[in-house]
Amino acid sequence: MRRVVALATRHWRWTLVAWLLLVVVSGAVAPNFVDVATYDDNAFLPSGSTALEGAYLLEQGWPEDNFTSSGVVVLLRGDAPLGDPDRDYARWLVAWMRSENAPEGLGRITTHLENEELSDALTSDDGQAMLIIAGFDVTPFSPIGHEAVIAVRERIAAQPPPDGLRVMFSGAAGIAYDENQAIEASVERTELLTVLLVLVLVLWVLRSPVAALVPLVTVAAAYIVSLAVVGLLARYGMDVSYLFQVFAIVIVFGAGTDYALLILSRYSEELLLLRNSDGNAVDAVEAVDTAGRHRALIGTMAVLVGVLASTAASTMVGFSAQIVAQFGLFRTMGPALAIAVFITFIAGVTLTPAIMRLFGGWLFWPADPARLSRSTATPDTDEPANEAPA
């Protein structure tokens, strides 16, 4: 690894080009993760589980229905029994849901409007509410299921119900869509908050907006490539839960930021030691020439590559240990996250130093690394260190 890292650092331009091509090719070749992820939680259950046996019996008895994914249209008039205009509205909605214009994914539509024997099950005792059961041919959380939920709700909104009648779409499909929306909103907030925290952390530690770009670029590249690699594995047979995308953001951002901060901090100390060894009292990054910065970076990576490799390996082993879990979600999520950590590690020890070489003497602008490691500059003296010029 030291040889690989030294080669990537020495030929930093080619390293940047290689990562740029890797990111572009990953985006072009890899499938959209949402299209290959597994949304059926039953696929993760151990074989022979009671839930799977029950689902098999339901499928054998009612092959035309999907009991694991259904929607429920609720028509409610809380102050009086439902009237003829309300039932006409329900018939109009049912006719659309059974027509050719209905969204993909909708299955059998069950209502008491054509079968009075179902009235006891699908209407309330006081007559103020009724249900329309919309079967789905797809599993909850699937993209097709979400699109069907959106279409039904848009149809309801497009034709306002009679005054006083409330029409709502719920059931397993509706709840899955709302939960997915909440997850996506949480992911977006997590991404934004993570970026802000990384910026604040790096600015606080290194006092440089330029240095803050290093972990952000590294993490972004690692995340794109990780998602692409896991997506390709999912396309060719690996069951990966749709939740991987949520966990990967946290893991990749956390690990990538740690690696980059450690490298940047160590590099600033190497620069300081290099200036002191030359007897140079000038507190400026430019005081070290390009060759000196290169030697400092090579020395930094030679020291840290083993530390970073050990850290990444222990995390990968921890995630990979989940392969022995009975629950398939953990059994597949663990190795997928281990892959993401490995790619993040490779990005940290190759892309991060290449970006640092790219910025050169501007890396810590406008801060002075000497301020970050003042104790390193004067470890054996009680005399105050030279203050940097304002």
C-alpha positions as CSV (number, residue, x, y, z in Angstrom):
1,M,0.0,0.0,0.0
2,R,2.9,2.4,0.7
3,R,4.1,1.9,-2.9
4,V,0.6,2.4,-4.3
5,V,0.1,5.6,-2.2
6,A,3.6,6.9,-3.1
7,L,2.9,6.3,-6.8
8,A,-0.5,8.0,-6.6
9,T,0.9,11.0,-4.8
10,R,3.9,11.3,-7.1
11,H,1.7,11.1,-10.2
12,W,-1.1,13.1,-8.7
13,R,-2.4,14.5,-12.1
14,W,-3.0,11.0,-13.4
15,T,-4.6,10.1,-10.1
16,L,-7.1,12.9,-10.5
17,V,-7.8,12.0,-14.1
18,A,-8.3,8.3,-13.1
19,W,-10.8,9.2,-10.3
20,L,-12.6,11.6,-12.6
21,L,-13.0,8.9,-15.2
22,L,-14.0,6.4,-12.6
23,V,-16.8,8.7,-11.3
24,V,-18.0,9.5,-14.9
25,V,-18.0,5.9,-16.0
26,S,-19.7,4.8,-12.7
27,G,-22.5,7.2,-13.4
28,A,-22.9,6.1,-17.0
29,V,-22.5,2.3,-16.6
30,A,-24.0,1.5,-13.3
31,P,-27.8,1.1,-13.0
32,N,-30.0,3.5,-11.0
33,F,-29.8,2.0,-7.5
34,V,-33.5,2.4,-6.9
35,D,-34.2,0.1,-9.9
36,V,-32.1,-2.8,-8.6
37,A,-32.5,-2.5,-4.9
38,T,-34.7,-5.0,-3.0
39,Y,-37.9,-3.6,-1.6
40,D,-39.6,-6.8,-0.5
41,D,-38.7,-7.4,3.1
42,N,-40.0,-11.0,2.7
43,A,-36.9,-11.7,0.6
44,F,-34.7,-11.2,3.6
45,L,-36.6,-13.6,5.9
46,P,-35.0,-17.0,6.7
47,S,-36.5,-19.8,4.7
48,G,-39.1,-21.7,6.6
49,S,-40.2,-18.8,8.7
50,T,-43.8,-18.6,9.7
51,A,-44.4,-15.4,7.8
52,L,-43.2,-16.9,4.5
53,E,-45.3,-20.0,5.0
54,G,-48.3,-17.8,5.6
55,A,-47.6,-15.7,2.6
56,Y,-47.3,-18.8,0.5
57,L,-50.7,-20.1,1.7
58,L,-52.3,-16.7,0.9
59,E,-50.8,-16.8,-2.6
60,Q,-52.1,-20.3,-3.2
61,G,-55.6,-19.5,-1.9
62,W,-56.0,-16.0,-3.5
63,P,-53.4,-15.9,-6.4
64,E,-55.1,-12.8,-7.9
65,D,-54.6,-10.7,-4.7
66,N,-51.5,-9.3,-3.1
67,F,-52.2,-9.2,0.7
68,T,-48.8,-7.8,1.5
69,S,-49.4,-4.6,-0.5
70,S,-52.7,-3.0,-0.7
71,G,-54.2,0.5,-0.6
72,V,-57.3,1.7,1.1
73,V,-59.4,4.6,-0.1
74,V,-61.3,6.0,2.9
75,L,-64.4,8.1,2.2
76,L,-65.6,9.8,5.4
77,R,-68.5,12.1,6.2
78,G,-68.3,12.6,9.9
79,D,-71.5,14.5,10.5
80,A,-74.0,12.5,8.6
81,P,-74.4,9.2,6.7
82,L,-73.0,8.9,3.2
83,G,-75.4,10.0,0.5
84,D,-75.9,9.3,-3.2
85,P,-73.5,12.0,-4.3
86,D,-70.8,10.4,-2.1
87,R,-71.4,6.9,-3.6
88,D,-71.4,8.4,-7.1
89,Y,-68.0,9.9,-6.4
90,A,-66.8,6.5,-5.2
91,R,-68.1,4.8,-8.4
92,W,-66.3,7.4,-10.5
93,L,-63.1,6.7,-8.7
94,V,-63.5,2.9,-8.9
95,A,-64.2,3.1,-12.6
96,W,-61.0,5.0,-13.1
97,M,-59.0,2.6,-11.0
98,R,-60.3,-0.3,-13.1
99,S,-59.8,1.5,-16.5
100,E,-56.9,1.4,-18.9
101,N,-55.8,4.8,-17.6
102,A,-55.2,3.4,-14.1
103,P,-51.5,3.5,-13.1
104,E,-49.3,0.4,-13.4
105,G,-49.2,-1.7,-10.2
106,L,-52.9,-1.5,-9.3
107,G,-54.6,-4.9,-9.1
108,R,-58.1,-5.9,-8.0
109,I,-60.4,-3.2,-6.7
110,T,-62.8,-4.4,-4.1
111,T,-65.9,-2.4,-3.1
112,H,-69.4,-3.1,-1.7
113,L,-71.0,-0.9,-4.4
114,E,-71.5,-4.0,-6.6
115,N,-71.7,-6.6,-3.8
116,E,-73.9,-5.7,-0.8
117,E,-72.6,-8.7,1.0
118,L,-69.4,-6.8,1.6
119,S,-71.2,-3.8,3.2
120,D,-70.6,-5.1,6.8
121,A,-66.8,-5.2,6.2
122,L,-66.4,-2.1,4.1
123,T,-68.8,0.4,5.6
124,S,-69.1,1.7,9.2
125,D,-72.0,0.9,11.4
126,D,-73.3,4.5,11.4
127,G,-73.0,4.7,7.6
128,Q,-70.6,7.7,7.7
129,A,-67.6,5.9,6.2
130,M,-66.8,3.4,3.5
131,L,-63.6,1.7,2.2
132,I,-62.4,0.9,-1.3
133,I,-59.7,-1.8,-1.2
134,A,-57.1,-1.4,-4.0
135,G,-54.9,-4.4,-4.4
136,F,-51.3,-3.9,-5.7
137,D,-49.3,-6.2,-7.9
138,V,-46.0,-4.9,-6.5
139,T,-44.4,-4.8,-3.1
140,P,-44.5,-1.8,-0.8
141,F,-41.6,0.7,-1.2
142,S,-41.2,-0.2,-4.9
143,P,-40.9,2.7,-7.3
144,I,-43.9,1.4,-9.3
145,G,-46.0,1.2,-6.1
146,H,-45.0,4.8,-5.2
147,E,-46.0,6.0,-8.6
148,A,-49.3,4.3,-8.3
149,V,-50.0,6.0,-4.9
150,I,-49.1,9.4,-6.4
151,A,-51.4,8.8,-9.4
152,V,-54.4,7.8,-7.2
153,R,-53.9,10.8,-4.8
154,E,-53.5,13.2,-7.8
155,R,-56.8,11.7,-9.3
156,I,-58.6,12.4,-6.0
157,A,-57.2,15.9,-5.8
158,A,-58.2,16.6,-9.5
159,Q,-61.8,15.9,-8.9
160,P,-62.9,17.5,-5.6
161,P,-65.4,15.3,-3.7
162,P,-68.8,16.6,-2.6
163,D,-68.9,19.2,0.1
164,G,-68.2,17.7,3.5
165,L,-66.8,14.4,2.2
166,R,-63.2,13.6,3.0
167,V,-61.3,11.2,0.7
168,M,-58.0,9.8,1.8
169,F,-55.7,7.1,0.5
170,S,-53.9,4.9,3.0
171,G,-53.2,1.2,3.5
172,A,-49.9,-0.6,3.3
173,A,-49.0,1.1,-0.1
174,G,-50.0,4.5,1.1
175,I,-48.1,4.2,4.4
176,A,-45.0,2.8,2.5
177,Y,-45.1,5.8,0.2
178,D,-45.4,8.3,3.1
179,E,-42.6,6.5,5.0
180,N,-40.4,6.6,1.9
181,Q,-41.0,10.3,1.5
182,A,-40.0,10.8,5.2
183,I,-36.8,8.7,4.6
184,E,-35.9,10.7,1.5
185,A,-36.5,14.0,3.3
186,S,-34.3,12.7,6.2
187,V,-31.6,11.7,3.8
188,E,-31.6,15.1,2.2
189,R,-31.4,16.8,5.6
190,T,-28.7,14.4,6.6
191,E,-26.7,15.1,3.5
192,L,-27.0,18.9,4.0
193,L,-26.3,18.7,7.7
194,T,-23.3,16.4,7.1
195,V,-21.8,18.8,4.6
196,L,-22.3,21.7,6.9
197,L,-20.8,19.9,9.8
198,V,-17.8,18.8,7.7
199,L,-17.3,22.4,6.6
200,V,-17.6,23.7,10.2
201,L,-15.3,21.0,11.5
202,V,-12.6,21.5,8.9
203,L,-12.8,25.3,9.1
204,W,-12.5,25.1,12.9
205,V,-9.6,22.7,12.8
206,L,-7.7,23.9,9.8
207,R,-9.0,27.5,9.4
208,S,-9.1,27.1,5.7
209,P,-12.0,27.0,3.2
210,V,-9.6,25.5,0.6
211,A,-8.7,22.6,2.9
212,A,-12.4,22.0,3.5
213,L,-12.9,21.1,-0.1
214,V,-10.5,18.1,0.2
215,P,-12.8,15.8,2.3
216,L,-15.9,17.0,0.5
217,V,-14.5,16.0,-2.9
218,T,-13.1,12.8,-1.6
219,V,-16.3,11.7,0.1
220,A,-18.5,12.7,-3.0
221,A,-16.3,10.6,-5.3
222,A,-16.3,7.6,-2.9
223,Y,-20.0,7.7,-2.4
224,I,-20.8,7.8,-6.2
225,V,-18.4,4.9,-6.9
226,S,-19.7,2.9,-3.9
227,L,-23.3,3.3,-5.0
228,A,-22.3,2.3,-8.5
229,V,-20.4,-0.8,-7.5
230,V,-23.1,-2.0,-5.1
231,G,-25.7,-1.3,-7.8
232,L,-23.9,-3.5,-10.3
233,L,-23.7,-6.3,-7.7
234,A,-27.4,-5.9,-7.1
235,R,-28.1,-6.1,-10.8
236,Y,-26.3,-9.4,-11.1
237,G,-27.9,-11.2,-8.2
238,M,-26.9,-9.7,-4.9
239,D,-29.9,-8.7,-2.7
240,V,-29.3,-5.2,-1.3
241,S,-32.0,-3.4,0.6
242,Y,-33.0,0.1,-0.6
243,L,-31.9,1.3,2.9
244,F,-28.3,0.8,1.9
245,Q,-28.4,4.3,0.3
246,V,-29.3,5.8,3.6
247,F,-26.7,4.0,5.6
248,A,-24.0,4.5,3.0
249,I,-24.2,8.3,3.2
250,V,-23.5,8.2,6.9
251,I,-20.7,5.7,6.7
252,V,-18.9,7.1,3.7
253,F,-19.2,10.7,5.0
254,G,-18.0,9.7,8.4
255,A,-15.1,7.5,7.4
256,G,-14.0,9.8,4.5
257,T,-14.0,12.9,6.6
258,D,-12.0,11.1,9.4
259,Y,-9.4,10.0,6.9
260,A,-9.1,13.4,5.2
261,L,-8.8,15.3,8.5
262,L,-6.1,12.9,9.8
263,I,-4.1,13.3,6.6
264,L,-4.5,17.1,6.6
265,S,-3.5,17.5,10.2
266,R,-0.5,15.2,9.9
267,Y,0.6,17.0,6.7
268,S,0.4,20.4,8.4
269,E,2.7,19.0,11.1
270,E,5.1,17.7,8.5
271,L,5.3,21.1,6.9
272,L,6.0,22.7,10.3
273,L,8.8,20.2,11.1
274,L,10.3,20.7,7.6
275,R,10.5,24.5,8.1
276,N,12.0,24.1,11.6
277,S,14.6,21.7,10.4
278,D,15.7,24.2,7.8
279,G,15.9,26.9,10.4
280,N,13.2,28.9,8.6
281,A,11.2,31.1,10.9
282,V,8.8,32.4,8.3
283,D,5.2,31.4,9.2
284,A,3.8,30.8,5.7
285,V,3.0,27.8,3.6
286,E,4.9,29.3,0.7
287,A,8.1,29.2,2.8
288,V,8.3,25.5,1.8
289,D,8.9,25.0,-1.9
290,T,7.1,22.5,-4.1
291,A,9.7,19.8,-3.6
292,G,9.5,20.3,0.1
293,R,5.7,20.0,0.2
294,H,6.0,16.8,-1.9
295,R,8.4,15.3,0.5
296,A,6.2,16.3,3.4
297,L,3.1,14.7,1.8
298,I,5.0,11.5,1.0
299,G,6.2,11.3,4.6
300,T,2.7,11.9,5.8
301,M,1.2,9.1,3.7
302,A,4.0,6.7,4.6
303,V,3.2,7.2,8.2
304,L,-0.6,7.1,7.9
305,V,-1.3,4.5,5.3
306,G,-0.9,1.7,7.8
307,V,-3.1,3.5,10.4
308,L,-5.8,4.2,7.9
309,A,-5.6,0.6,6.5
310,S,-6.0,-0.8,10.0
311,T,-9.0,1.4,10.7
312,A,-10.7,0.6,7.5
313,A,-10.0,-3.1,7.9
314,S,-11.5,-3.3,11.4
315,T,-14.6,-1.5,10.2
316,M,-14.9,-3.8,7.1
317,V,-14.5,-6.9,9.3
318,G,-17.2,-5.6,11.6
319,F,-19.6,-5.0,8.8
320,S,-18.7,-8.3,7.0
321,A,-19.4,-10.2,10.2
322,Q,-23.1,-9.6,9.6
323,I,-22.9,-12.1,6.9
324,V,-23.7,-14.8,9.5
325,A,-26.9,-13.1,10.5
326,Q,-30.2,-14.9,9.9
327,F,-32.1,-11.8,8.8
328,G,-31.2,-11.2,5.2
329,L,-31.3,-7.4,5.6
330,F,-28.3,-7.5,7.8
331,R,-26.6,-10.4,5.9
332,T,-26.6,-8.3,2.7
333,M,-26.2,-4.8,4.2
334,G,-23.0,-5.7,6.1
335,P,-20.9,-6.7,3.0
336,A,-22.3,-3.8,1.0
337,L,-21.3,-1.3,3.6
338,A,-17.9,-3.0,3.9
339,I,-17.5,-2.4,0.1
340,A,-18.3,1.2,0.7
341,V,-15.7,1.5,3.4
342,F,-13.1,-0.1,1.2
343,I,-13.7,2.3,-1.6
344,T,-13.7,5.2,0.8
345,F,-10.3,4.1,2.1
346,I,-8.9,3.8,-1.4
347,A,-10.2,7.3,-2.1
348,G,-8.7,8.6,1.1
349,V,-5.2,7.3,0.4
350,T,-5.0,8.2,-3.3
351,L,-7.5,10.9,-4.2
352,T,-7.0,13.0,-1.0
353,P,-3.3,13.4,-1.4
354,A,-3.7,14.1,-5.1
355,I,-6.2,16.9,-4.4
356,M,-3.7,18.3,-1.8
357,R,-1.0,18.3,-4.4
358,L,-3.3,20.1,-6.7
359,F,-3.9,23.0,-4.3
360,G,-0.2,23.2,-3.5
361,G,0.8,26.2,-1.3
362,W,-2.8,27.4,-1.3
363,L,-4.1,24.3,0.6
364,F,-4.2,25.9,4.0
365,W,-5.1,29.5,2.8
366,P,-5.4,31.8,4.6
367,A,-4.4,29.9,7.8
368,D,-0.9,29.0,8.9
369,P,-0.2,25.4,9.8
370,A,2.2,26.6,12.4
371,R,-0.7,27.8,14.5
372,L,-2.3,24.4,14.3
373,S,0.8,22.7,15.8
374,R,2.5,25.3,17.8
375,S,3.4,22.7,20.5
376,T,5.2,20.7,17.8
377,A,7.3,23.7,16.9
378,T,8.6,24.3,20.4
379,P,8.4,20.9,22.2
380,D,11.5,21.4,24.4
381,T,11.4,25.0,25.4
382,D,9.3,27.3,27.5
383,E,10.0,30.2,25.2
384,P,7.0,31.6,23.3
385,A,6.7,30.6,19.7
386,N,7.1,33.2,17.0
387,E,3.8,34.8,16.2
388,A,2.7,34.8,12.6
389,P,2.3,38.2,11.0
390,A,-1.3,39.5,10.8
